[in-house]
Amino acid sequence: MTVQTPETRKIHLLIVDDEEQFLRATAKRLEVRGFQVTAVDRGEKALEAAEKQTIDIAIVDLKMPGMDGEKTLSALKARHPWMEVIILTGHGSIDSAVKCTQSGAYSYLQKPCELDRLLEVVTEAYKRRVMNKARIKEEKMQELLGPALSQSPLAILEKIRQIEQDAEG
Ligand SMILES: [Mg+2]
């Protein structure tokens, strides 16, 4: 069984981990289950990837050379506030991982983690992403409804389309 959004666009995951074998294996297993996966081994590359494409959920290793998981998390959230981020951590880094959830990560998982557990957390994070988008759209629609009466239908249509597009980022 594969997972797809109603628009049939695949859910796009960004995996960031400097352990190449783990990165490849996890990407492959998620792809097989119907996700679109972008896999990179550095925080810097994660930022580049997120600029080029819409990422739904990032799965970010805490310990990496260069930009570590904490820095990658805050940079991603600053640029893409509606992206959800899951932190991956090894033994002995739980405190830092908890700190990450306080600064915007959806959750954290300890490595090695079962794929089923990862899928559960990805599902929950995606639920939050969709709910966030819906809430923002609702707020913007409410703003629009007041002054909308005096506007032409095409002007209203254009604004609604803009709300839809803004929520994609
Ligand atoms: Mg690492």
Boltz pocket constraint, residues with backbone or C-beta under 6 A from the ligand:
constraints:
  - pocket:
      binder: B
      contacts: [[A, 17], [A, 18], [A, 19], [A, 61], [A, 62], [A, 63], [A, 64]]
      max_distance: 6.0
